[in-house]
Amino acid sequence: MLSSSSTTVKNLPLKRRLCFLLKLVCFVSSVLIFCEFLIYYVVILQCRWPNVKGGAHMTEKETSASVLKAIILADTHLLGEIKGHWLDKLRREWQMERSFQTALWLLQPDIVFILGDVFDEGKWSSPQAWADDVRRFRKMFKHSVFTELVVITGNHDIGFHYEMTTYKVNRFEKVFNFTSGKLITRKGINFVLVNSVAMEGDGCAVCRTFEAKLVALSHKLNCSQQKPNHSNKRCSNVEKLPASEPILLQHYPLYRKSDAECTGEDSAPPEEKNIPFKEKYDVLSQEASQKLLWWFQPRLILSGHTHSACEVLHAGKIPEISVPSFSWRNRNNPSFIMGSITPTDFSLQKCFLPFESRVFTIYCAAGALLVILVLAHVQLLTPPFYFAQRLISKHKAV
């Protein structure tokens, strides 16, 4: 049987074999291009910027001038030289690069926030490894001058509190122009950047400096929100900021017992939801959380760290959104947040990236189809019509 099939293959005209080979190359190339490039456009193209109050009645020019379009993502965890396998590193970084670049091109945000844990091994990487990680990050997350990128520190970037040193903090701040306790104002909107690793509350040098900055910043914001006719000697010489309630951006979530109340397809798995969170490790301590709420009275808090989605209300009115991981290494369905923000209002929308399981399914189906086509071409796989015809002929002969 096998020898007759190989003889048949050899006797096939050269032109026919080349034509079949070309078809196979085109088929394989099409699958690769779709799964590694086009699928990101197909999925992200379905995402839309949410409308804020009054936004539906504004002209395009008014919307562009008054609404800040922000993308928020978290926990990219670029693999390092110690624990990162080269193939895993290559795959995950390609996925994140294509997702980020596609989102920038299609959505054209004004600003992008990354909520910490940019690197996986920043807490212990050598200067050479750090430089290589930074080089790869800049390649993956390159952006035009029309989009601002703001990166916040996480525990994997500078270490947990017991691993954090002034050297690691300064190294991160130098690369990303990040300052612990920094406030940035865009289109009249105040964003407070929190180094949540330094909210340990034990009086360490980094913690003391950081908390002092937050207290001073809180004073500025409180003075700026007072009515013009309200006299307060403590605010007489204070620099005035836009009178907009701030948005807190940080890596650790504020204190919550667990993810038991979190819902949604990208929330924590059922077996993990009821596991109690450890203060200063999974979430901020209750004391640090109360300080931030008391100092700033924020209208929104955005955090990462847990790799899963969650929405919590603090003090019954202040929403906190935990942003899931942006890396397929941490979950099958990564996503990012799209926010339309004004000085008085905001609206958020989640944008899911391609499910890795679906990409894998496409590859498996394409592989199975490829095998069938090859077998049919070399006549090792008989078409059903001819197979039935042979059975009938044999039956008649008997």
DRENLUMVO-442246 format. One record per residue (C-alpha): residue in one letter; x, y, z; residue number from 1. Coordinates in Angstrom, 2 decimals. Layout:
N
a	X	Y	Z	NUM
...
This chain:
398
m	0.00	0.00	0.00	1
l	2.77	2.45	1.05	2
s	5.02	1.62	-1.91	3
s	2.20	2.14	-4.41	4
s	1.37	5.51	-2.78	5
s	4.98	6.71	-2.97	6
t	5.09	5.62	-6.63	7
t	1.94	7.67	-7.25	8
v	3.54	10.72	-5.59	9
k	6.68	10.38	-7.73	10
n	4.60	10.18	-10.87	11
l	2.71	13.37	-10.10	12
p	3.58	16.14	-12.52	13
l	6.15	18.55	-11.08	14
k	3.86	21.51	-11.71	15
r	1.05	19.93	-9.71	16
r	3.34	19.22	-6.78	17
l	4.71	22.77	-6.78	18
c	1.20	24.19	-6.96	19
f	0.14	22.08	-3.97	20
l	3.24	23.14	-2.03	21
l	2.50	26.80	-2.76	22
k	-1.04	26.35	-1.49	23
l	0.27	24.82	1.74	24
v	2.70	27.69	2.25	25
c	-0.09	30.22	1.67	26
f	-2.37	28.39	4.10	27
v	0.27	28.19	6.85	28
s	1.29	31.83	6.30	29
s	-2.34	32.99	6.47	30
v	-2.89	31.20	9.78	31
l	0.32	32.64	11.26	32
i	-0.43	36.18	10.09	33
f	-3.95	36.02	11.50	34
c	-3.02	34.50	14.88	35
e	0.10	36.60	15.42	36
f	-0.93	39.93	13.91	37
l	-4.45	40.42	12.55	38
i	-6.31	38.91	15.50	39
y	-5.27	41.85	17.69	40
y	-6.91	44.27	15.26	41
v	-10.04	42.14	15.00	42
v	-10.48	42.00	18.79	43
i	-9.41	45.53	19.82	44
l	-11.39	47.09	16.97	45
q	-14.52	46.05	18.90	46
c	-13.58	48.30	21.86	47
r	-15.12	51.77	22.11	48
w	-14.37	54.75	24.30	49
p	-17.13	55.16	26.91	50
n	-19.16	58.35	27.01	51
v	-19.17	60.67	30.01	52
k	-22.13	62.82	31.02	53
g	-22.69	65.44	28.37	54
g	-20.21	63.71	26.08	55
a	-22.91	62.45	23.73	56
h	-24.06	66.06	23.13	57
m	-20.57	67.48	22.57	58
t	-19.02	68.04	19.18	59
e	-15.91	66.06	18.31	60
k	-13.77	69.16	18.86	61
e	-15.30	69.84	22.29	62
t	-14.89	66.22	23.33	63
s	-11.23	66.19	22.29	64
a	-10.59	69.37	24.23	65
s	-12.38	68.47	27.47	66
v	-12.28	64.65	27.81	67
l	-9.04	62.89	28.64	68
k	-8.78	59.48	26.99	69
a	-6.74	57.19	29.23	70
i	-5.70	53.56	28.94	71
i	-4.89	51.79	32.21	72
l	-3.09	48.45	32.35	73
a	-1.14	46.58	35.01	74
d	1.29	43.77	35.82	75
t	3.12	43.24	32.54	76
h	5.82	41.22	34.38	77
l	8.50	41.27	31.70	78
l	10.50	38.11	32.40	79
g	14.10	38.41	33.55	80
e	17.28	36.41	33.01	81
i	16.91	34.24	36.11	82
k	13.40	32.77	35.93	83
g	12.45	33.64	32.38	84
h	12.78	30.92	29.72	85
w	13.76	32.46	26.38	86
l	10.79	30.92	24.52	87
d	8.27	32.01	27.15	88
k	9.84	35.46	27.17	89
l	9.71	35.73	23.38	90
r	6.08	34.64	23.20	91
r	4.71	36.83	26.03	92
e	6.58	39.93	24.95	93
w	5.40	39.57	21.36	94
q	1.79	39.23	22.55	95
m	2.00	42.32	24.75	96
e	3.84	44.37	22.14	97
r	1.28	43.59	19.43	98
s	-1.62	44.32	21.81	99
f	-0.17	47.61	23.00	100
q	0.87	48.88	19.58	101
t	-2.49	47.87	18.06	102
a	-4.39	49.61	20.89	103
l	-2.36	52.79	20.41	104
w	-2.96	52.80	16.66	105
l	-6.69	52.07	16.84	106
l	-7.70	53.95	20.00	107
q	-5.22	56.86	20.06	108
p	-5.30	57.58	23.82	109
d	-4.00	60.81	25.33	110
i	-2.25	59.00	28.18	111
v	-1.40	55.45	29.26	112
f	-0.93	54.39	32.89	113
i	0.87	51.16	33.86	114
l	0.09	50.30	37.48	115
g	3.32	48.62	38.54	116
d	5.09	45.28	38.27	117
v	6.43	46.27	34.89	118
f	9.27	43.78	35.39	119
d	9.24	40.37	37.00	120
e	12.76	40.46	38.45	121
g	13.42	44.15	39.07	122
k	13.61	43.40	42.79	123
w	16.85	41.45	42.37	124
s	18.16	42.10	38.84	125
s	21.77	43.15	38.31	126
p	22.58	46.47	36.57	127
q	23.20	44.61	33.29	128
a	19.96	42.62	33.54	129
w	18.06	45.78	34.49	130
a	19.42	47.62	31.45	131
d	18.35	44.75	29.18	132
d	14.86	44.66	30.72	133
v	14.49	48.42	30.24	134
r	15.64	48.17	26.61	135
r	13.01	45.50	25.87	136
f	10.31	47.48	27.67	137
r	11.02	50.59	25.60	138
k	10.80	48.56	22.41	139
m	7.49	46.93	23.38	140
f	5.83	50.05	24.76	141
k	7.18	52.67	22.39	142
h	4.70	55.46	21.69	143
s	4.35	58.68	19.76	144
v	4.85	62.15	21.18	145
f	1.06	62.56	21.17	146
t	0.61	59.85	23.83	147
e	2.06	60.15	27.33	148
l	3.20	57.04	29.22	149
v	3.15	57.08	33.03	150
v	4.58	54.08	34.90	151
i	4.02	53.42	38.61	152
t	6.28	51.27	40.75	153
g	5.28	47.81	42.01	154
n	6.78	45.28	44.38	155
h	8.41	43.29	41.55	156
d	10.08	46.50	40.31	157
i	11.77	47.52	43.57	158
g	11.03	44.57	45.88	159
f	8.62	44.05	48.74	160
h	9.20	46.42	51.64	161
y	11.89	44.21	53.21	162
e	13.75	44.11	49.85	163
m	13.24	47.78	48.91	164
t	16.32	49.97	48.94	165
t	16.98	53.59	48.03	166
y	19.15	52.36	45.14	167
k	16.29	50.31	43.61	168
v	13.78	53.15	44.07	169
n	16.12	55.70	42.48	170
r	16.93	53.32	39.63	171
f	13.24	52.94	38.81	172
e	12.47	56.65	39.19	173
k	15.36	57.63	36.93	174
v	14.22	55.37	34.07	175
f	10.51	56.17	34.24	176
n	10.63	59.73	35.55	177
f	8.44	58.50	38.40	178
t	8.42	60.31	41.72	179
s	6.80	58.77	44.78	180
g	3.96	61.01	45.85	181
k	3.87	62.88	42.55	182
l	0.79	64.65	41.23	183
i	0.20	65.12	37.53	184
t	-2.58	67.28	36.14	185
r	-3.91	66.77	32.63	186
k	-6.90	68.70	31.23	187
g	-7.78	69.88	34.72	188
i	-7.76	66.32	36.15	189
n	-5.56	65.52	39.17	190
f	-3.83	62.13	39.34	191
v	-1.91	61.14	42.48	192
l	0.83	58.53	41.88	193
v	1.27	56.36	44.96	194
n	4.27	54.15	45.74	195
s	2.23	51.62	47.70	196
v	5.34	49.57	48.61	197
a	6.43	52.54	50.76	198
m	3.13	52.59	52.69	199
e	4.45	50.11	55.26	200
g	4.03	52.55	58.14	201
d	7.18	51.44	59.98	202
g	9.01	54.77	59.72	203
c	11.70	53.60	57.29	204
a	13.61	56.38	55.48	205
v	11.84	55.85	52.14	206
c	8.46	55.56	53.88	207
r	8.91	58.75	55.92	208
t	9.93	60.78	52.88	209
f	7.06	59.42	50.82	210
e	4.38	60.00	53.47	211
a	5.63	63.56	54.01	212
k	5.15	64.22	50.27	213
l	1.64	62.80	50.40	214
v	0.69	64.96	53.39	215
a	1.97	68.10	51.62	216
l	0.16	67.12	48.44	217
s	-3.04	66.47	50.37	218
h	-2.80	69.96	51.85	219
k	-2.43	71.50	48.38	220
l	-5.42	69.62	47.02	221
n	-7.61	70.48	50.01	222
c	-6.75	74.17	49.72	223
s	-7.45	74.11	45.97	224
q	-10.93	72.67	46.51	225
q	-12.04	75.34	48.96	226
k	-14.45	78.00	47.77	227
p	-12.88	81.34	46.74	228
n	-14.64	83.27	49.52	229
h	-13.50	80.79	52.16	230
s	-10.64	82.37	54.13	231
n	-8.00	80.04	55.51	232
k	-4.61	81.35	56.61	233
r	-3.03	77.94	56.12	234
c	-3.89	78.09	52.41	235
s	-2.81	81.68	51.76	236
n	0.60	80.82	50.29	237
v	-0.24	77.41	48.87	238
e	0.04	76.81	45.12	239
k	-3.45	76.35	43.75	240
l	-4.28	73.25	41.71	241
p	-7.39	72.56	39.62	242
a	-10.38	72.12	41.96	243
s	-10.94	68.53	40.87	244
e	-11.18	65.58	43.23	245
p	-8.10	63.42	42.60	246
i	-7.79	59.94	41.14	247
l	-5.38	57.63	42.99	248
l	-3.12	55.36	40.92	249
q	-1.21	52.66	42.79	250
h	-0.03	49.07	42.62	251
y	-1.41	47.50	45.81	252
p	-5.19	47.61	46.29	253
l	-6.59	49.24	49.39	254
y	-7.43	46.85	52.19	255
r	-10.16	44.28	51.59	256
k	-10.61	40.90	53.25	257
s	-10.53	38.86	50.03	258
d	-11.86	38.73	46.49	259
a	-15.03	36.96	47.64	260
e	-17.28	39.82	46.50	261
c	-15.58	40.24	43.11	262
t	-17.54	39.23	40.03	263
g	-17.00	39.00	36.29	264
e	-15.33	36.63	33.87	265
d	-11.89	38.03	34.68	266
s	-12.27	38.01	38.46	267
a	-10.26	35.56	40.58	268
p	-10.97	31.83	40.08	269
p	-13.62	30.40	42.46	270
e	-11.03	28.39	44.40	271
e	-9.05	31.58	45.17	272
k	-11.82	34.06	45.93	273
n	-12.27	33.14	49.59	274
i	-8.57	33.03	50.47	275
p	-7.98	35.85	53.01	276
f	-5.65	38.63	51.87	277
k	-2.52	39.35	53.87	278
e	-2.03	43.00	54.78	279
k	1.12	44.67	53.36	280
y	1.53	41.74	51.00	281
d	-1.68	41.21	49.00	282
v	-3.28	44.55	49.93	283
l	-2.34	47.67	51.85	284
s	-2.82	47.62	55.60	285
q	-6.04	48.94	57.04	286
e	-4.13	51.86	58.56	287
a	-2.46	52.85	55.26	288
s	-5.77	52.51	53.40	289
q	-7.54	54.81	55.87	290
k	-4.73	57.35	55.56	291
l	-5.03	57.55	51.77	292
l	-8.82	57.86	51.91	293
w	-8.64	60.52	54.64	294
w	-5.83	62.54	53.01	295
f	-7.24	62.67	49.48	296
q	-10.96	61.79	49.46	297
p	-10.46	60.45	45.91	298
r	-13.30	60.03	43.45	299
l	-11.66	56.90	41.96	300
i	-8.87	54.48	42.85	301
l	-7.12	52.32	40.26	302
s	-4.86	49.47	41.38	303
g	-3.28	46.23	40.15	304
h	-1.22	43.50	41.88	305
t	-3.87	40.76	42.21	306
h	-3.84	39.93	38.44	307
s	-7.65	39.68	38.57	308
a	-10.50	42.16	38.19	309
c	-12.49	43.50	41.11	310
e	-14.64	46.51	41.94	311
v	-14.97	47.66	45.54	312
l	-16.72	50.60	47.18	313
h	-14.83	52.21	50.07	314
a	-16.77	54.19	52.66	315
g	-19.84	53.36	50.58	316
k	-19.00	55.90	47.85	317
i	-15.40	55.69	46.60	318
p	-14.95	53.08	43.86	319
e	-11.74	51.12	43.48	320
i	-11.06	49.18	40.29	321
s	-8.45	46.41	40.40	322
v	-7.05	46.11	36.87	323
p	-6.22	42.53	35.70	324
s	-2.80	41.55	34.42	325
f	-1.88	42.54	30.87	326
s	0.20	39.36	30.40	327
w	-1.04	36.01	29.05	328
r	1.41	34.38	31.43	329
n	-0.89	35.38	34.30	330
r	-4.28	34.77	32.71	331
n	-6.00	33.43	29.60	332
n	-8.03	36.63	29.08	333
p	-5.91	39.74	29.69	334
s	-7.49	43.16	29.35	335
f	-6.99	46.86	29.92	336
i	-9.26	49.70	31.04	337
m	-10.35	52.53	28.76	338
g	-11.33	55.67	30.65	339
s	-13.01	58.84	29.43	340
i	-12.29	61.35	32.20	341
t	-13.24	64.97	32.85	342
p	-12.54	67.15	35.92	343
t	-15.95	66.25	37.35	344
d	-16.84	62.85	35.93	345
f	-15.45	59.64	34.48	346
s	-16.62	56.56	32.61	347
l	-14.69	53.29	32.33	348
q	-14.89	50.44	29.83	349
k	-12.94	47.19	29.74	350
c	-11.25	46.03	26.56	351
f	-10.39	42.34	26.40	352
l	-7.44	41.05	24.41	353
p	-7.54	37.81	22.37	354
f	-8.12	34.72	24.50	355
e	-5.02	32.55	24.30	356
s	-7.14	29.38	24.37	357
r	-8.92	30.53	21.21	358
v	-5.62	31.20	19.43	359
f	-4.45	27.73	20.45	360
t	-7.72	26.23	19.14	361
i	-7.22	27.96	15.77	362
y	-3.70	26.55	15.52	363
c	-4.92	23.02	16.40	364
a	-7.76	23.17	13.86	365
a	-5.41	24.51	11.19	366
g	-2.87	21.76	11.98	367
a	-5.53	19.04	11.71	368
l	-6.77	20.46	8.41	369
l	-3.20	20.63	7.11	370
v	-2.65	16.93	7.90	371
i	-5.89	15.99	6.14	372
l	-4.95	17.97	3.05	373
v	-1.51	16.36	2.83	374
l	-2.86	12.84	3.31	375
a	-5.55	13.43	0.72	376
h	-2.99	14.80	-1.72	377
v	-0.74	11.75	-1.50	378
q	-3.84	9.51	-1.67	379
l	-3.27	7.98	1.75	380
l	-6.66	9.38	2.69	381
t	-9.40	8.23	0.32	382
p	-12.25	10.68	-0.26	383
p	-15.55	9.36	1.21	384
f	-17.26	9.04	-2.20	385
y	-14.53	6.82	-3.62	386
f	-14.28	4.85	-0.39	387
a	-18.01	4.03	-0.55	388
q	-17.71	3.18	-4.25	389
r	-14.95	0.66	-3.51	390
l	-17.00	-1.00	-0.81	391
i	-19.95	-1.41	-3.21	392
s	-17.66	-2.83	-5.94	393
k	-16.13	-5.38	-3.53	394
h	-19.58	-6.36	-2.28	395
k	-20.77	-6.97	-5.89	396
a	-17.67	-9.01	-6.68	397
v	-18.36	-11.31	-3.73	398
